[in-house]
Amino acid sequence: MKKSALSENIRRISRLDRYVPPEKIEGAIKLDSNENFALDAQFVKDVAQEAAAQVDLREYPLDQLGQLYVQLGRYAGIDQKYVAAGSGSDQIIELLLSTLGSRRATVFTPTFSYFINRCELHDIKVDKVPLTKDFELDSQAFLKSARKSDLAYICSPNNPTGNQFDRQIVAEIIDALDGKLVLIDEAYVDFADYSLVSEATRRDNVVVLRTLSKAFGLAGARVGYMATNERLARIFRSTIQSPYPISVLSLAIASGVLARSDQVKKTIDIVRKERRRVLERLAAIRGVKPFRSDANVAFIETGNNYSLVSKALAGAGVVVKLIGNVAGHKGCMRVTIGTPEINDRFLQTVEGALR
Ligand SMILES: Cc1ncc(COP(=O)(O)O)c(C=O)c1O
C-alpha cells in the first residue's frame, strides 16, 4: 500500500524530540522552571480574584487586548504600536515559525530547547553553534552559520546558562543580519541589565520576545508579548495571531499585575540581591562551580559530585533542573533563585552533601 503524505508526516513528527513537562512533586520546593516564587502567592491570588469579579466570561475579549498593549508598552518603555501579545511567548514563537516561511535557523547551544523542537516540528533545519567554554557568544561562528540561514535565535539572558550576552556583540550580529529574521528571546530580561526592545522597534527584521511567566509570576495565566517594528506588530495582531489569543480572565489578571508593577519590581530586586548571595555562597563550596547569571537562575557545574548532589537535593525535597554534561562542563544543574528561605534550603542541602 502506498504511504500517504499524511502518514509520512505523522511518522516524521512521531520521531521528533518532545518537551517533557517536569513532574509535580507534592510538598517539594520547585526550583526547576524559573518561576518567580519571590512574588507572594497571596498577591497573585488577590489580583486574580479581583479580575474574576470584573470579567464577563460569556463575552469574547474585545478591548482588553488593546488595554494590555498600552500597559506592556509602558512597562517596556516603547509605544504600544510596537507590541503584540500571545498565549505565552511559546505561542508567539510557534506562530512566527509557522507563518514566516523560514527554512533554516541558526541557534547557539546550549539554549532553550523548546525553540529547537518547534523548528524541527515545522521541518526547519537547525544549525547549532556552540557557545564558548565560558558560555559566551562566538559571534564570528554564529554569523558564519546565520548568513546561510533565514532565521537566527538569540536567547539573552540565556536559558539554561543564565548569562546575558554583551549588548554590543548582539547589536553587531543584528546589524550583520539585515534582512533575516532575528528573534531575541528576553524571557528573563526583567532580572538583567539591558533590553533590546527599542532596537527591535527601529529595524524591520528584529523581534524581541518577552513574557509575564517569569518575573511577573503569571506562568499559569499564559501571557507573552513581543516588541518589533510597527508593520510586523500590526500584521501579527491583525492576521497572524488568532482573534482571541488570551482568555479574558488572563487578560484581566495580566492588567492587574502590570498595574502593580512596583510590587513586582520589589521582588526583582530581592531576586537580584539573592542571586549575588547564592552565587557567592556556591563559589565557596568545594566541588561546585557557579557561572555568572543575569537571570533568576544559578547554573552550576558539580563534576563528579553530580549524583551525590542530585540525590541530596531530591532527598531534601528540592527539585532542580538536572542538565548533566554540557559544552565541556560535567554534571550541570540549573536552579531557580527564590526567596532567602528557599535559597537557604537549597544551599544548605548542597553544603551538607559536600561537607
Ligand atoms: C527562554 C524562554 N523563552 C520562552 C519561554 C516560554 O515562556 P512562556 O511561558 O511565555 O511561554 C521560556 C520558559 O521557560 C523560556 O525559558
Ligand as a Chemical Component Dictionary entry (heavy atoms), coordinates in Angstrom:
data_LIG
# 
_chem_comp.id                   LIG 
_chem_comp.type                 NON-POLYMER 
_chem_comp.pdbx_formal_charge   0 
_chem_comp.three_letter_code    LIG 
# 
loop_
_chem_comp_atom.comp_id 
_chem_comp_atom.atom_id 
_chem_comp_atom.alt_atom_id 
_chem_comp_atom.type_symbol 
_chem_comp_atom.charge 
_chem_comp_atom.model_Cartn_x 
_chem_comp_atom.model_Cartn_y 
_chem_comp_atom.model_Cartn_z 
_chem_comp_atom.pdbx_ordinal 
LIG C1 C1 C 0 13.928 31.360 27.117 1  
LIG C2 C2 C 0 12.478 31.107 27.258 2  
LIG N1 N1 N 0 11.638 31.613 26.329 3  
LIG C3 C3 C 0 10.317 31.433 26.423 4  
LIG C4 C4 C 0 9.777  30.697 27.465 5  
LIG C5 C5 C 0 8.313  30.458 27.466 6  
LIG O1 O1 O 0 7.644  31.400 28.173 7  
LIG P1 P1 P 0 6.058  31.466 28.169 8  
LIG O2 O2 O 0 5.618  30.934 29.472 9  
LIG O3 O3 O 0 5.762  32.916 27.975 10 
LIG O4 O4 O 0 5.547  30.658 27.009 11 
LIG C6 C6 C 0 10.607 30.153 28.441 12 
LIG C7 C7 C 0 10.041 29.365 29.535 13 
LIG O5 O5 O 0 10.692 28.633 30.215 14 
LIG C8 C8 C 0 11.995 30.365 28.338 15 
LIG O6 O6 O 0 12.838 29.861 29.219 16 
# 
loop_
_chem_comp_bond.comp_id 
_chem_comp_bond.atom_id_1 
_chem_comp_bond.atom_id_2 
_chem_comp_bond.value_order 
_chem_comp_bond.pdbx_ordinal 
LIG C1 C2 SING 1  
LIG C2 N1 SING 2  
LIG C2 C8 DOUB 3  
LIG N1 C3 DOUB 4  
LIG C3 C4 SING 5  
LIG C4 C5 SING 6  
LIG C4 C6 DOUB 7  
LIG C5 O1 SING 8  
LIG O1 P1 SING 9  
LIG P1 O2 DOUB 10 
LIG P1 O3 SING 11 
LIG P1 O4 SING 12 
LIG C6 C7 SING 13 
LIG C6 C8 SING 14 
LIG C7 O5 DOUB 15 
LIG C8 O6 SING 16 
# 
